[in-house]
Amino acid sequence: MDHRNERGGGLLRRVDARRRRARGPIGRGRAASRRGLAVALALGAAACLAALPGAGTAPPLTPPLTPATTHAAHVVAATAPTSPTSPTSPTTPVLDQDFADPDVVRVGRVFHAYATNAHGRNIQHATSTDLVHWTVDATDVLPEVGAWVTLDPPGHVWAPEVFDNGDGFTLHYTARDRAGGRQCIGVALASSPDGPFRPVGDGPVVCPTEQGGAIDASSYTENGTRHLLWKSDGNCCLLDTWLHLQPVSWDGTRVTGEPVRIVKQDDPHSWEQGLVEAPTLVKRDGRYVLLYSAGDYRTNAYAAGWATADALTGPYVKGDGPFMTTASFAGAIGGPGGQDVVTGSDGQDRILFHGRGADASRRVLYAADLGFADGGRPVVRGSKAVYEAELALVHRAAVREARDAWGGRAVGHIDEPDSFVEFRVFAASPGRHTLTVRYGNGSLDDSDAPAAASHLLTVNGTGAGAVDYPYTGWDEWSPREVPVDLREGWNTLRLTKGERYTELDAVEVA
């Protein structure tokens, strides 16, 4: 469903004498799709896994927005159900130990998760029946690597991908090739998802040494053909990083066709910091949605983006920014990425990914509800999505140019009893969410003293109380948090004039 954004039919009204007039020309709201995350990421060197000496660094980036102090607002809200498999909070780890680059496969009623080397194991393994509570396997499911691998330093085995091949299970893994010195993708087989997986073949299944090697295998099947997605590890040696799609045998032990390049890092998406990696491909509502990670995985600038296509081999068009960042999780999860998508037992899409929590030395496992809006835009519960006020339905109010507002514009003159700004926002699953209103309040009381103001909030046509705004001054923007109960999919949030006067820059939903 499209997110319609248009001006209401109201006339511009005179501002109260105690309220500064809106400066600059009054703009007209334009039809547009919902804006993505308005986040700039911090500086970070472009590195991936164990890059070789001489690797290049990413170009400088604009530092991220520093979150202002957020105040909790008083509202009245009804209790709504949460997703059956949702943890208490999307920002709470479901497995609080080092468990990077997770891959998840469902076998019967059990979910099997695999992760990059740690705790003396080449590949880690854990199981769950609900994607929330996990039991860690004490054994190494890949006790031996292929003879082509050099484990120097020891334990450098990365980014597992496991799938049911019909006769057993296939594991793709990344390790360093002894002959070429680059990281490449190997394959191992097992009769059970619990392993042990045993290497097959005399060498790696994908190893383009001239492109910097290959890492981050991921599997996608369609019309009886299995495809392997992988990244050319060009950031090791000042080359482009491409994500590829390549047909392979059903058991994944050999390639059966040439790779197709689908996306690479590019300058308009500076948040990528010179590299893309960790591809995951799904098909939703007839469109192909490619999720990927980008940036330096060692820093909080690591993030996840997306691209969509109408055909399997593309062309893929990138989204307008990352959908998971440190900032979108309000700093609670650092450097989210390395994602995988699985459908839970309740039919809900879930995204599992690593990130840094209270202990920044570890990349722990998170799980969150996932939905797809606007023809493929991923929406993750707990990750803030931005909806700018000037793109909302504006009635008897006015869009104006505004200093320091996101996008350079805001909505003012919300002065009449029937003035409102109405947002259509998307929720991945039903239940309690956090609405953050970015506002500016320069109201004065009868004695010309700074005064609080408010808006009345309705959610899907039902009153949800008042959002109270402390004084900030005009063109001084501050966040105000409101708990709201949303249904799965599209919701309508309306902010109507309350006490005194407040301008709106944007809202965020997490």
C-alpha positions as CSV (number, residue, x, y, z in Angstrom):
1,M,0.0,0.0,0.0
2,D,1.4,3.4,-0.9
3,H,2.0,6.0,1.7
4,R,0.0,9.0,0.4
5,N,1.3,12.4,1.5
6,E,-0.6,15.5,0.6
7,R,-1.7,18.9,1.9
8,G,-5.0,19.3,3.6
9,G,-7.4,21.9,2.3
10,G,-7.1,24.4,5.1
11,L,-6.2,28.0,4.8
12,L,-3.0,29.5,6.3
13,R,-4.1,31.2,9.6
14,R,-2.6,34.1,11.4
15,V,-0.3,33.1,14.3
16,D,-1.0,34.1,17.8
17,A,0.9,37.3,18.8
18,R,2.9,35.4,21.4
19,R,4.1,32.9,18.8
20,R,6.8,33.7,16.3
21,R,5.7,33.5,12.8
22,A,7.0,30.7,10.6
23,R,9.9,32.0,8.6
24,G,10.6,31.4,4.9
25,P,8.2,30.4,2.1
26,I,5.3,28.1,2.9
27,G,5.9,24.9,0.9
28,R,3.3,22.6,-0.5
29,G,3.4,18.9,0.7
30,R,4.4,16.6,-2.1
31,A,3.3,13.0,-2.8
32,A,6.1,10.7,-1.9
33,S,6.9,7.3,-0.4
34,R,7.7,7.1,3.2
35,R,11.2,8.3,3.9
36,G,13.8,5.8,5.2
37,L,16.1,6.2,8.1
38,A,17.5,9.8,8.3
39,V,20.8,8.6,9.8
40,A,24.4,9.4,8.9
41,L,26.9,6.9,10.2
42,A,30.2,7.5,11.9
43,L,33.6,7.2,10.3
44,G,35.0,3.7,10.0
45,A,37.7,1.8,8.1
46,A,36.4,-0.5,5.4
47,A,37.4,-3.9,6.6
48,C,35.8,-7.3,6.4
49,L,36.7,-10.4,8.4
50,A,40.5,-10.8,8.2
51,A,41.5,-8.4,5.5
52,L,45.0,-8.7,4.1
53,P,47.7,-6.0,4.7
54,G,47.4,-3.1,2.3
55,A,43.6,-2.9,2.4
56,G,42.2,0.5,1.6
57,T,40.1,2.6,4.0
58,A,36.7,4.1,3.4
59,P,36.3,7.8,2.5
60,P,35.3,10.1,5.4
61,L,31.7,10.2,6.3
62,T,29.4,12.7,8.1
63,P,29.3,11.8,11.8
64,P,26.0,10.5,13.1
65,L,23.3,12.6,14.6
66,T,23.7,12.8,18.3
67,P,20.4,11.8,20.0
68,A,19.0,14.5,22.1
69,T,17.6,13.8,25.6
70,T,14.3,12.0,25.1
71,H,11.4,12.7,27.4
72,A,8.6,10.2,28.1
73,A,5.1,11.7,27.3
74,H,1.9,10.9,29.2
75,V,-0.6,9.2,27.0
76,V,-3.6,6.8,27.5
77,A,-3.1,3.5,25.5
78,A,-4.8,0.1,25.6
79,T,-2.9,-3.1,25.9
80,A,-2.3,-5.1,22.7
81,P,-0.9,-8.5,22.1
82,T,2.7,-9.1,21.2
83,S,4.0,-11.6,18.7
84,P,4.1,-15.1,20.3
85,T,7.9,-15.5,19.6
86,S,8.9,-11.9,20.5
87,P,11.3,-11.4,23.3
88,T,10.5,-8.8,26.0
89,S,12.4,-6.2,24.0
90,P,13.9,-6.4,20.5
91,T,17.0,-4.8,21.9
92,T,17.5,-7.7,24.4
93,P,19.8,-10.4,23.1
94,V,18.3,-13.8,22.6
95,L,21.7,-15.4,23.0
96,D,24.1,-13.3,25.1
97,Q,27.4,-14.7,23.9
98,D,29.7,-14.1,20.9
99,F,27.6,-15.5,18.0
100,A,28.4,-13.5,14.9
101,D,27.1,-13.9,11.3
102,P,24.2,-16.0,12.3
103,D,22.5,-18.4,9.9
104,V,19.2,-20.2,10.8
105,V,17.5,-23.2,9.3
106,R,14.3,-24.8,10.5
107,V,14.2,-28.6,10.7
108,G,10.7,-29.8,11.8
109,R,9.9,-27.8,15.0
110,V,13.5,-27.0,15.8
111,F,15.5,-24.0,14.6
112,H,19.2,-24.5,14.2
113,A,21.5,-21.5,14.3
114,Y,25.1,-21.5,13.2
115,A,27.7,-18.8,13.7
116,T,31.3,-17.7,13.1
117,N,34.2,-19.2,15.1
118,A,34.3,-18.6,18.9
119,H,34.9,-20.5,22.1
120,G,37.4,-22.8,20.4
121,R,34.9,-24.0,17.7
122,N,35.3,-23.4,14.0
123,I,31.5,-23.1,13.7
124,Q,29.1,-22.6,16.5
125,H,25.7,-24.3,16.8
126,A,22.6,-23.6,18.9
127,T,19.0,-24.8,18.8
128,S,15.6,-23.3,19.7
129,T,11.9,-24.0,19.3
130,D,10.8,-20.4,19.5
131,L,13.7,-18.3,18.2
132,V,13.9,-16.7,21.6
133,H,15.3,-19.3,24.0
134,W,18.4,-21.1,22.8
135,T,20.5,-24.1,23.8
136,V,24.1,-23.9,22.8
137,D,25.8,-27.0,21.4
138,A,29.1,-27.7,23.3
139,T,30.6,-29.4,20.3
140,D,32.1,-28.0,17.1
141,V,29.8,-28.9,14.2
142,L,32.8,-28.4,11.8
143,P,35.6,-30.2,13.7
144,E,37.8,-30.3,10.6
145,V,38.2,-27.9,7.7
146,G,39.2,-28.7,4.1
147,A,42.8,-29.5,3.3
148,W,42.9,-26.3,1.1
149,V,42.5,-24.1,4.3
150,T,45.3,-22.5,6.2
151,L,44.3,-21.8,9.8
152,D,46.8,-19.1,10.4
153,P,45.9,-17.7,12.8
154,P,43.9,-20.6,14.2
155,G,40.1,-20.6,14.2
156,H,39.6,-18.2,11.4
157,V,36.4,-19.8,10.0
158,W,33.5,-17.5,9.2
159,A,30.0,-16.9,8.1
160,P,28.3,-20.3,7.9
161,E,25.4,-21.1,5.7
162,V,23.4,-24.4,6.2
163,F,20.5,-25.8,4.2
164,D,18.7,-29.1,3.8
165,N,19.8,-30.7,0.5
166,G,17.3,-33.5,0.6
167,D,19.8,-36.2,1.4
168,G,21.3,-34.5,4.4
169,F,22.6,-31.0,5.1
170,T,25.2,-28.7,3.4
171,L,27.4,-26.2,5.2
172,H,29.2,-23.4,3.3
173,Y,31.9,-21.7,5.3
174,T,34.6,-19.0,4.7
175,A,38.3,-19.7,5.4
176,R,41.6,-18.7,4.0
177,D,42.9,-20.5,0.9
178,R,46.4,-22.0,1.4
179,A,47.3,-21.6,-2.3
180,G,46.1,-18.1,-3.1
181,G,46.2,-16.5,0.3
182,R,42.6,-15.1,-0.1
183,Q,39.5,-16.0,1.8
184,C,37.3,-18.4,-0.1
185,I,34.1,-20.5,0.3
186,G,34.3,-24.2,1.1
187,V,31.6,-26.8,1.6
188,A,31.0,-29.7,4.0
189,L,28.2,-32.3,4.4
190,A,26.4,-34.0,7.3
191,S,23.5,-36.4,7.7
192,S,22.0,-34.3,10.5
193,P,21.8,-30.5,11.2
194,D,23.6,-31.3,14.4
195,G,26.7,-32.3,12.4
196,P,29.4,-33.2,12.4
197,F,29.9,-31.6,9.0
198,R,32.8,-33.2,6.9
199,P,34.6,-31.2,4.2
200,V,34.2,-32.4,0.6
201,G,36.1,-31.6,-2.5
202,D,39.8,-30.9,-3.1
203,G,39.4,-27.1,-2.9
204,P,37.0,-24.3,-2.3
205,V,33.8,-24.2,-4.2
206,V,34.1,-20.4,-4.9
207,C,37.5,-18.7,-4.9
208,P,38.0,-15.7,-7.3
209,T,41.5,-14.8,-6.2
210,E,41.8,-12.0,-8.7
211,Q,38.7,-10.3,-7.1
212,G,40.1,-10.6,-3.6
213,G,38.5,-14.0,-2.8
214,A,34.9,-14.8,-1.8
215,I,33.1,-14.7,1.6
216,D,29.6,-14.7,3.1
217,A,27.8,-17.5,1.3
218,S,24.0,-17.6,1.4
219,S,21.5,-19.9,-0.4
220,Y,18.4,-19.1,-2.4
221,T,16.2,-21.6,-4.3
222,E,13.6,-21.0,-7.0
223,N,12.0,-23.3,-9.6
224,G,14.1,-26.2,-8.6
225,T,17.4,-24.4,-8.9
226,R,19.6,-23.5,-6.0
227,H,21.6,-20.3,-6.2
228,L,24.6,-19.2,-4.0
229,L,25.0,-15.6,-3.1
230,W,28.4,-14.4,-2.1
231,K,30.6,-11.4,-1.8
232,S,33.9,-10.8,-3.7
233,D,36.2,-9.7,-0.9
234,G,37.7,-6.8,-2.9
235,N,38.1,-4.5,0.2
236,C,41.1,-6.7,1.0
237,C,43.0,-5.2,-1.9
238,L,41.5,-1.9,-3.1
239,L,39.0,-3.5,-5.4
240,D,35.2,-3.3,-5.6
241,T,33.0,-5.5,-3.4
242,W,30.3,-7.1,-5.5
243,L,27.4,-9.3,-4.3
244,H,27.0,-12.2,-6.7
245,L,24.3,-14.7,-7.5
246,Q,25.5,-18.0,-8.9
247,P,23.7,-21.3,-9.7
248,V,25.0,-24.4,-7.9
249,S,24.2,-28.1,-7.7
250,W,21.3,-29.0,-5.4
251,D,23.7,-30.1,-2.6
252,G,25.8,-26.9,-3.2
253,T,29.1,-28.8,-3.7
254,R,29.8,-27.4,-7.2
255,V,28.9,-24.4,-9.3
256,T,26.8,-25.0,-12.4
257,G,26.9,-21.6,-14.1
258,E,28.6,-18.2,-14.1
259,P,28.0,-15.7,-11.3
260,V,25.9,-12.6,-11.9
261,R,26.9,-9.4,-10.2
262,I,23.8,-7.8,-8.6
263,V,25.0,-4.9,-6.4
264,K,28.3,-3.3,-5.2
265,Q,29.3,-0.4,-2.9
266,D,28.7,3.0,-4.5
267,D,29.2,6.6,-3.7
268,P,25.6,7.8,-3.4
269,H,25.3,5.3,-0.5
270,S,28.2,6.7,1.6
271,W,26.9,4.9,4.7
272,E,28.3,1.7,3.1
273,Q,31.8,3.0,3.7
274,G,33.2,1.4,0.6
275,L,32.0,-2.2,1.0
276,V,28.9,-4.4,1.0
277,E,28.7,-8.0,2.3
278,A,26.5,-10.6,4.0
279,P,23.7,-11.0,1.4
280,T,20.4,-12.5,2.2
281,L,17.7,-12.9,-0.5
282,V,14.0,-13.4,0.1
283,K,10.9,-13.0,-2.1
284,R,7.9,-11.1,-0.7
285,D,4.7,-10.1,-2.6
286,G,6.3,-11.0,-5.9
287,R,9.4,-8.9,-5.4
288,Y,13.0,-9.9,-4.7
289,V,14.4,-8.3,-1.6
290,L,18.1,-8.4,-1.0
291,L,19.3,-7.6,2.5
292,Y,22.9,-6.9,3.0
293,S,25.4,-5.4,5.5
294,A,27.9,-2.7,5.0
295,G,30.8,-0.8,6.6
296,D,33.4,-1.9,9.1
297,Y,32.1,-4.8,11.1
298,R,34.5,-3.9,14.0
299,T,32.7,-0.6,14.7
300,N,29.3,0.7,15.5
301,A,29.1,2.2,12.0
302,Y,28.3,-1.3,10.7
303,A,24.7,-1.4,9.4
304,A,22.2,-3.2,7.2
305,G,20.6,-2.0,3.9
306,W,18.4,-3.4,1.2
307,A,17.7,-3.5,-2.5
308,T,14.8,-4.8,-4.6
309,A,14.2,-6.2,-8.0
310,D,11.4,-7.6,-10.2
311,A,13.6,-10.4,-11.5
312,L,15.9,-12.7,-9.8
313,T,19.0,-11.5,-11.5
314,G,18.0,-7.9,-11.3
315,P,18.5,-5.0,-11.9
316,Y,18.4,-4.4,-8.1
317,V,17.6,-0.9,-6.9
318,K,19.0,0.0,-3.5
319,G,16.8,1.6,-0.8
320,D,17.3,5.2,0.3
321,G,19.4,4.3,3.4
322,P,20.1,1.5,6.0
323,F,17.2,0.0,7.8
324,M,19.2,-1.1,10.9
325,T,21.9,1.1,12.4
326,T,23.3,1.8,15.9
327,A,21.3,5.0,15.8
328,S,18.0,3.3,14.7
329,F,18.3,1.2,17.9
330,A,19.0,4.3,19.9
331,G,22.5,3.0,20.7
332,A,21.1,-0.1,22.5
333,I,22.6,-2.3,19.7
334,G,25.9,-1.4,18.2
335,G,26.8,-2.3,14.6
336,P,23.7,-4.4,13.7
337,G,24.3,-6.7,10.7
338,G,25.2,-10.2,9.4
339,Q,21.5,-10.9,9.2
340,D,19.4,-13.9,8.2
341,V,15.6,-14.2,7.8
342,V,13.4,-17.1,8.9
343,T,9.7,-17.6,9.3
344,G,8.7,-18.5,12.9
345,S,6.2,-21.1,13.9
346,D,3.5,-18.4,14.1
347,G,4.1,-17.4,10.4
348,Q,5.8,-14.2,11.4
349,D,9.0,-13.3,9.5
350,R,11.9,-12.8,11.9
351,I,15.3,-11.3,11.3
352,L,18.2,-12.7,13.3
353,F,21.4,-10.6,13.4
354,H,24.4,-9.9,15.5
355,G,25.2,-6.6,17.3
356,R,27.2,-5.3,20.2
357,G,25.3,-4.9,23.5
358,A,26.5,-3.9,26.9
359,D,29.8,-5.7,26.3
360,A,31.1,-4.1,23.1
361,S,33.8,-6.8,22.7
362,R,31.2,-9.4,21.7
363,R,28.7,-9.6,18.8
364,V,25.7,-11.3,20.4
365,L,22.5,-12.7,18.8
366,Y,19.3,-10.6,18.4
367,A,16.0,-11.5,16.9
368,A,13.2,-9.1,15.9
369,D,9.9,-9.2,14.0
370,L,10.3,-8.2,10.4
371,G,7.8,-6.9,7.9
372,F,8.0,-5.6,4.3
373,A,6.3,-2.3,3.3
374,D,6.3,-0.2,0.1
375,G,7.1,-3.0,-2.2
376,G,9.9,-4.5,-0.3
377,R,11.1,-1.9,2.3
378,P,12.2,-3.9,5.4
379,V,10.7,-2.8,8.7
380,V,12.3,-4.2,11.9
381,R,10.5,-4.0,15.2
382,G,12.6,-2.0,17.6
383,S,14.5,-0.2,14.8
384,K,13.3,3.4,14.3
385,A,11.8,4.2,11.0
386,V,11.5,7.9,10.2
387,Y,8.3,9.6,8.8
388,E,8.8,13.3,8.1
389,A,6.0,15.7,8.8
390,E,6.2,17.6,5.5
391,L,5.4,14.3,3.7
392,A,2.4,13.5,5.9
393,L,-1.2,14.5,5.4
394,V,-1.3,18.1,6.5
395,H,-4.7,19.7,7.2
396,R,-5.2,23.4,8.1
397,A,-1.5,23.7,8.8
398,A,1.5,24.6,6.7
399,V,4.8,23.2,5.6
400,R,7.7,25.7,6.0
401,E,11.5,25.8,5.6
402,A,12.9,25.2,9.0
403,R,16.4,25.6,10.4
404,D,17.9,22.3,11.7
405,A,14.8,20.3,10.8
406,W,15.4,16.9,9.1
407,G,15.1,17.5,5.4
408,G,15.1,21.2,6.0
409,R,11.3,21.5,6.4
410,A,8.8,21.2,9.1
411,V,5.0,21.7,9.7
412,G,3.9,24.7,11.5
413,H,0.6,26.7,12.0
414,I,-1.1,23.8,13.6
415,D,-3.3,26.5,15.2
416,E,-7.0,25.7,14.6
417,P,-9.1,23.2,16.5
418,D,-9.3,21.0,13.4
419,S,-5.6,21.4,12.4
420,F,-3.8,18.1,12.2
421,V,-0.8,16.2,10.7
422,E,-1.6,12.6,9.9
423,F,1.1,9.9,9.4
424,R,0.7,6.5,8.0
425,V,3.3,4.2,9.7
426,F,4.1,0.5,9.3
427,A,4.5,-2.1,12.0
428,A,6.1,-5.5,11.5
429,S,3.9,-7.1,14.1
430,P,1.0,-6.0,16.4
431,G,1.6,-4.7,19.9
432,R,3.3,-2.0,21.9
433,H,5.7,0.2,20.0
434,T,7.5,3.5,20.7
435,L,6.5,6.6,18.9
436,T,9.1,9.4,19.1
437,V,7.8,12.8,18.1
438,R,10.4,15.4,17.0
439,Y,8.9,18.7,17.9
440,G,9.6,22.4,18.5
441,N,7.7,24.4,21.1
442,G,8.2,28.2,21.5
443,S,4.9,28.9,23.2
444,L,4.6,31.6,25.9
445,D,1.9,31.9,28.5
446,D,-0.1,35.0,29.4
447,S,2.9,36.5,31.3
448,D,5.2,35.9,28.3
449,A,7.0,33.0,30.2
450,P,8.0,29.8,28.3
451,A,5.1,27.3,28.5
452,A,4.4,23.7,27.7
453,A,2.2,22.7,24.9
454,S,0.5,19.6,23.6
455,H,-1.1,17.7,20.8
456,L,-4.0,15.2,20.9
457,L,-3.0,11.8,19.5
458,T,-5.3,9.3,17.8
459,V,-4.2,5.9,16.7
460,N,-6.2,4.3,13.9
461,G,-9.1,6.6,14.7
462,T,-9.1,5.9,18.5
463,G,-8.1,8.6,21.0
464,A,-4.8,7.8,22.7
465,G,-4.4,10.8,25.0
466,A,-2.3,13.9,24.8
467,V,1.4,14.3,23.9
468,D,2.9,16.9,26.2
469,Y,5.7,19.0,24.9
470,P,8.1,20.9,27.2
471,Y,9.3,24.3,26.0
472,T,12.2,24.2,23.6
473,G,12.0,27.5,21.6
474,W,11.2,27.7,17.9
475,D,13.5,25.9,15.5
476,E,14.9,24.0,18.5
477,W,13.9,20.4,17.9
478,S,13.6,17.8,20.7
479,P,12.3,14.2,20.8
480,R,9.3,13.1,22.9
481,E,8.5,9.4,23.4
482,V,5.0,8.0,23.4
483,P,4.0,4.3,23.8
484,V,1.4,3.3,21.2
485,D,-0.3,0.1,20.3
486,L,-0.2,-0.7,16.6
487,R,-1.7,-3.4,14.4
488,E,0.4,-5.4,12.0
489,G,0.9,-3.5,8.7
490,W,-0.2,0.1,8.1
491,N,-1.5,2.3,10.9
492,T,-2.7,5.9,11.0
493,L,-1.4,8.3,13.6
494,R,-2.9,11.8,13.8
495,L,-1.6,14.7,15.9
496,T,-4.2,17.4,16.4
497,K,-3.9,20.8,18.0
498,G,-4.0,20.7,21.8
499,E,-2.8,23.3,24.3
500,R,-0.9,26.2,22.8
501,Y,1.4,25.7,19.8
502,T,3.9,23.1,18.6
503,E,5.6,22.5,15.3
504,L,6.4,19.0,14.0
505,D,9.6,17.9,12.2
506,A,9.1,14.1,12.1
507,V,8.0,11.0,14.0
508,E,9.9,7.8,14.4
509,V,8.3,4.4,15.1
510,A,10.3,1.5,16.7
